[in-house]
Amino acid sequence: MSRYRGPRFKKIRRLGALPGLTSKRPRPGSDPRNQSRSGKRSQYRIRLEEKQKLRFHYGLTERQLLRYVRIAGKAKGSTGQVLLQLLEMRLDNILFRLGMASTIPGARQLVNHRHILVNDRLVDIPSYRCKPRDIITTRDEHRSRALIQNSIDSSPNEELPKHLTLHSLQYKGLVNQIIDSKWVGLKINELLVVEYYSRQT
């Protein structure tokens, strides 16, 4: 299944706020997750919607998300927590959380167009897994810096998660540590996502 490129507001009306996909928010009281044409939602539908929230927020294909679930399942610790850490430490998401891009698709475009350096090396793979002490900067070009500055200027003044530091005047971000689950930028029940995939096999 390919990456979603359709209407974004349609997705947040059905699934709730997805800040990685779009800065728009569903209107208060219009959250369709609390409503259903057929009444009570099935457990399968609840698990499916949590999985879809994760996929659309981080901008993943079905195959990519399944691969992350399998990697998380082989790691030590809670599969759900490890899954969120893997997704949060992707380069495109780090750029988004730093405010250097307004959405994750926007961050992915910055990386694909070769505007981003990690530890002074050009990285053009959005799924690149960042590590503690990584230094993320832009190429020393006017266009690259203008794109980043525009995103920083337009980003809401929200507190940065503790695992990141932004030096906006230098167009530089630092990864301080692996993210703690309480700083994940999405309201999600990751255990339902893991359960969804465990029931598919």
C-alpha positions as a Markdown table, in Angstrom:
| # | Residue | x | y | z |
|---|---|---|---|---|
| 1 | Met | 0.0 | 0.0 | 0.0 |
| 2 | Ser | 1.4 | 3.4 | -1.0 |
| 3 | Arg | 1.9 | 6.5 | 1.1 |
| 4 | Tyr | -1.3 | 8.5 | 1.5 |
| 5 | Arg | -1.6 | 11.6 | -0.7 |
| 6 | Gly | -5.3 | 12.3 | -0.5 |
| 7 | Pro | -7.3 | 15.0 | 1.4 |
| 8 | Arg | -5.7 | 15.5 | 4.8 |
| 9 | Phe | -8.7 | 17.0 | 6.5 |
| 10 | Lys | -10.8 | 13.9 | 5.6 |
| 11 | Lys | -8.4 | 11.9 | 7.7 |
| 12 | Ile | -8.4 | 14.1 | 10.8 |
| 13 | Arg | -12.2 | 14.2 | 10.7 |
| 14 | Arg | -12.2 | 10.4 | 11.0 |
| 15 | Leu | -9.2 | 9.8 | 13.2 |
| 16 | Gly | -8.7 | 13.0 | 15.2 |
| 17 | Ala | -5.8 | 15.4 | 15.3 |
| 18 | Leu | -2.7 | 14.2 | 13.3 |
| 19 | Pro | -0.1 | 16.9 | 13.8 |
| 20 | Gly | 2.5 | 15.2 | 11.7 |
| 21 | Leu | 0.1 | 15.1 | 8.7 |
| 22 | Thr | -1.4 | 18.6 | 9.0 |
| 23 | Ser | -1.6 | 21.5 | 11.4 |
| 24 | Lys | -5.4 | 21.6 | 11.0 |
| 25 | Arg | -7.5 | 20.3 | 13.8 |
| 26 | Pro | -11.0 | 18.8 | 13.7 |
| 27 | Arg | -13.7 | 21.1 | 15.1 |
| 28 | Pro | -14.6 | 20.6 | 18.8 |
| 29 | Gly | -17.4 | 18.1 | 19.2 |
| 30 | Ser | -17.0 | 16.7 | 15.7 |
| 31 | Asp | -14.7 | 13.8 | 16.6 |
| 32 | Pro | -16.3 | 10.9 | 14.7 |
| 33 | Arg | -14.4 | 8.4 | 16.9 |
| 34 | Asn | -17.1 | 9.0 | 19.5 |
| 35 | Gln | -19.9 | 8.3 | 17.0 |
| 36 | Ser | -20.8 | 5.4 | 14.8 |
| 37 | Arg | -23.5 | 4.8 | 12.3 |
| 38 | Ser | -23.9 | 1.3 | 13.5 |
| 39 | Gly | -23.7 | 2.2 | 17.2 |
| 40 | Lys | -20.9 | 0.6 | 19.2 |
| 41 | Arg | -17.6 | 0.2 | 17.5 |
| 42 | Ser | -16.1 | -3.2 | 17.2 |
| 43 | Gln | -12.7 | -4.1 | 18.9 |
| 44 | Tyr | -11.3 | -4.7 | 15.4 |
| 45 | Arg | -12.3 | -1.2 | 14.3 |
| 46 | Ile | -10.8 | 0.4 | 17.4 |
| 47 | Arg | -7.5 | -1.4 | 16.8 |
| 48 | Leu | -7.6 | -0.5 | 13.1 |
| 49 | Glu | -8.2 | 3.2 | 13.8 |
| 50 | Glu | -5.2 | 3.3 | 16.2 |
| 51 | Lys | -3.0 | 1.7 | 13.5 |
| 52 | Gln | -4.2 | 4.2 | 10.9 |
| 53 | Lys | -3.5 | 7.1 | 13.2 |
| 54 | Leu | 0.1 | 6.0 | 13.6 |
| 55 | Arg | 0.5 | 5.4 | 9.9 |
| 56 | Phe | -0.9 | 8.7 | 8.7 |
| 57 | His | 0.7 | 10.8 | 11.4 |
| 58 | Tyr | 4.2 | 9.5 | 10.6 |
| 59 | Gly | 3.5 | 9.2 | 6.8 |
| 60 | Leu | 4.3 | 5.6 | 6.4 |
| 61 | Thr | 3.2 | 2.9 | 4.0 |
| 62 | Glu | 1.6 | -0.2 | 5.4 |
| 63 | Arg | 4.8 | -2.2 | 4.6 |
| 64 | Gln | 7.0 | 0.3 | 6.4 |
| 65 | Leu | 4.8 | 0.3 | 9.5 |
| 66 | Leu | 4.7 | -3.5 | 9.6 |
| 67 | Arg | 8.5 | -3.6 | 9.3 |
| 68 | Tyr | 8.8 | -1.3 | 12.3 |
| 69 | Val | 6.4 | -3.5 | 14.3 |
| 70 | Arg | 8.5 | -6.5 | 13.6 |
| 71 | Ile | 11.8 | -4.8 | 14.5 |
| 72 | Ala | 10.2 | -3.6 | 17.8 |
| 73 | Gly | 9.0 | -7.1 | 18.5 |
| 74 | Lys | 12.5 | -8.4 | 18.4 |
| 75 | Ala | 13.9 | -5.7 | 20.7 |
| 76 | Lys | 14.1 | -5.7 | 24.5 |
| 77 | Gly | 11.3 | -4.0 | 26.3 |
| 78 | Ser | 7.7 | -3.2 | 25.5 |
| 79 | Thr | 7.0 | -3.7 | 21.8 |
| 80 | Gly | 4.7 | -0.7 | 21.8 |
| 81 | Gln | 7.2 | 1.6 | 23.5 |
| 82 | Val | 10.0 | 0.5 | 21.3 |
| 83 | Leu | 7.8 | 1.0 | 18.2 |
| 84 | Leu | 7.1 | 4.6 | 19.2 |
| 85 | Gln | 10.8 | 5.3 | 19.8 |
| 86 | Leu | 11.7 | 3.9 | 16.4 |
| 87 | Leu | 9.2 | 6.2 | 14.7 |
| 88 | Glu | 10.0 | 9.3 | 16.8 |
| 89 | Met | 13.8 | 8.9 | 16.0 |
| 90 | Arg | 13.3 | 9.0 | 12.2 |
| 91 | Leu | 15.0 | 12.0 | 10.7 |
| 92 | Asp | 11.8 | 13.4 | 9.1 |
| 93 | Asn | 10.0 | 13.3 | 12.4 |
| 94 | Ile | 13.0 | 14.9 | 14.3 |
| 95 | Leu | 12.9 | 17.8 | 11.8 |
| 96 | Phe | 9.2 | 18.2 | 12.4 |
| 97 | Arg | 9.5 | 18.0 | 16.2 |
| 98 | Leu | 12.3 | 20.6 | 16.1 |
| 99 | Gly | 10.0 | 23.0 | 14.1 |
| 100 | Met | 12.3 | 22.9 | 11.1 |
| 101 | Ala | 9.4 | 21.7 | 9.1 |
| 102 | Ser | 5.7 | 22.3 | 9.6 |
| 103 | Thr | 4.6 | 18.7 | 8.9 |
| 104 | Ile | 6.3 | 15.4 | 8.4 |
| 105 | Pro | 5.6 | 15.3 | 4.7 |
| 106 | Gly | 7.3 | 18.8 | 4.6 |
| 107 | Ala | 10.3 | 17.4 | 6.5 |
| 108 | Arg | 10.5 | 14.4 | 4.1 |
| 109 | Gln | 10.7 | 16.8 | 1.2 |
| 110 | Leu | 13.5 | 18.8 | 2.8 |
| 111 | Val | 15.5 | 15.5 | 3.2 |
| 112 | Asn | 14.7 | 14.2 | -0.2 |
| 113 | His | 15.8 | 17.5 | -1.8 |
| 114 | Arg | 19.1 | 17.3 | 0.0 |
| 115 | His | 18.8 | 20.3 | 2.3 |
| 116 | Ile | 19.7 | 18.4 | 5.5 |
| 117 | Leu | 23.0 | 17.4 | 7.1 |
| 118 | Val | 23.5 | 15.0 | 10.0 |
| 119 | Asn | 26.9 | 15.3 | 11.7 |
| 120 | Asp | 28.1 | 17.4 | 8.7 |
| 121 | Arg | 27.2 | 14.6 | 6.3 |
| 122 | Leu | 24.4 | 15.0 | 3.7 |
| 123 | Val | 21.5 | 12.6 | 4.4 |
| 124 | Asp | 18.7 | 12.2 | 1.8 |
| 125 | Ile | 16.9 | 9.3 | 3.5 |
| 126 | Pro | 13.9 | 10.5 | 5.5 |
| 127 | Ser | 13.8 | 7.2 | 7.5 |
| 128 | Tyr | 17.4 | 7.6 | 8.7 |
| 129 | Arg | 17.4 | 6.7 | 12.4 |
| 130 | Cys | 18.8 | 9.5 | 14.5 |
| 131 | Lys | 20.9 | 8.7 | 17.6 |
| 132 | Pro | 21.8 | 10.5 | 20.8 |
| 133 | Arg | 24.4 | 13.3 | 20.2 |
| 134 | Asp | 23.5 | 13.6 | 16.5 |
| 135 | Ile | 23.7 | 17.2 | 15.2 |
| 136 | Ile | 21.2 | 18.2 | 12.5 |
| 137 | Thr | 21.9 | 21.2 | 10.4 |
| 138 | Thr | 21.0 | 22.7 | 7.0 |
| 139 | Arg | 23.3 | 23.1 | 4.0 |
| 140 | Asp | 25.0 | 26.4 | 3.9 |
| 141 | Glu | 22.9 | 27.7 | 1.1 |
| 142 | His | 20.4 | 30.6 | 1.1 |
| 143 | Arg | 17.5 | 28.5 | -0.2 |
| 144 | Ser | 18.0 | 25.8 | 2.4 |
| 145 | Arg | 18.1 | 28.2 | 5.3 |
| 146 | Ala | 15.2 | 30.2 | 4.0 |
| 147 | Leu | 13.0 | 27.1 | 3.9 |
| 148 | Ile | 14.0 | 26.2 | 7.5 |
| 149 | Gln | 13.6 | 29.8 | 8.8 |
| 150 | Asn | 10.1 | 30.0 | 7.3 |
| 151 | Ser | 9.1 | 26.9 | 9.1 |
| 152 | Ile | 10.6 | 28.1 | 12.4 |
| 153 | Asp | 8.8 | 31.4 | 12.1 |
| 154 | Ser | 5.4 | 29.8 | 11.4 |
| 155 | Ser | 5.7 | 27.0 | 14.0 |
| 156 | Pro | 3.6 | 27.3 | 17.2 |
| 157 | Asn | 5.5 | 28.3 | 20.3 |
| 158 | Glu | 5.3 | 24.8 | 21.9 |
| 159 | Glu | 7.7 | 23.4 | 24.3 |
| 160 | Leu | 10.3 | 21.1 | 22.6 |
| 161 | Pro | 10.4 | 17.5 | 23.8 |
| 162 | Lys | 13.2 | 17.0 | 26.3 |
| 163 | His | 15.2 | 14.8 | 24.0 |
| 164 | Leu | 15.8 | 17.6 | 21.5 |
| 165 | Thr | 17.4 | 21.1 | 21.5 |
| 166 | Leu | 17.0 | 23.7 | 18.8 |
| 167 | His | 19.5 | 26.5 | 18.1 |
| 168 | Ser | 17.4 | 28.4 | 15.6 |
| 169 | Leu | 19.9 | 31.2 | 14.8 |
| 170 | Gln | 22.4 | 28.5 | 13.7 |
| 171 | Tyr | 19.7 | 26.4 | 12.0 |
| 172 | Lys | 20.9 | 23.5 | 14.2 |
| 173 | Gly | 19.1 | 20.8 | 16.2 |
| 174 | Leu | 20.6 | 18.4 | 18.7 |
| 175 | Val | 19.4 | 14.9 | 19.6 |
| 176 | Asn | 20.1 | 14.7 | 23.4 |
| 177 | Gln | 18.8 | 11.2 | 24.1 |
| 178 | Ile | 16.2 | 8.6 | 23.1 |
| 179 | Ile | 12.7 | 10.0 | 23.5 |
| 180 | Asp | 10.7 | 9.2 | 26.6 |
| 181 | Ser | 7.2 | 7.9 | 25.8 |
| 182 | Lys | 5.5 | 10.9 | 27.5 |
| 183 | Trp | 7.0 | 13.2 | 24.9 |
| 184 | Val | 5.6 | 11.4 | 21.9 |
| 185 | Gly | 3.8 | 13.9 | 19.7 |
| 186 | Leu | 0.6 | 11.9 | 19.2 |
| 187 | Lys | -2.2 | 10.6 | 21.4 |
| 188 | Ile | -2.1 | 7.0 | 20.7 |
| 189 | Asn | -2.6 | 3.6 | 22.3 |
| 190 | Glu | 0.4 | 1.8 | 20.9 |
| 191 | Leu | -0.6 | -1.5 | 22.4 |
| 192 | Leu | -3.7 | -1.6 | 20.2 |
| 193 | Val | -1.4 | -1.2 | 17.2 |
| 194 | Val | 0.7 | -4.1 | 18.3 |
| 195 | Glu | -2.4 | -6.2 | 19.0 |
| 196 | Tyr | -3.8 | -5.3 | 15.5 |
| 197 | Tyr | -0.7 | -6.8 | 13.8 |
| 198 | Ser | -0.4 | -9.8 | 16.1 |
| 199 | Arg | -4.0 | -10.8 | 15.1 |
| 200 | Gln | -3.1 | -10.5 | 11.4 |
| 201 | Thr | -0.5 | -13.3 | 11.5 |
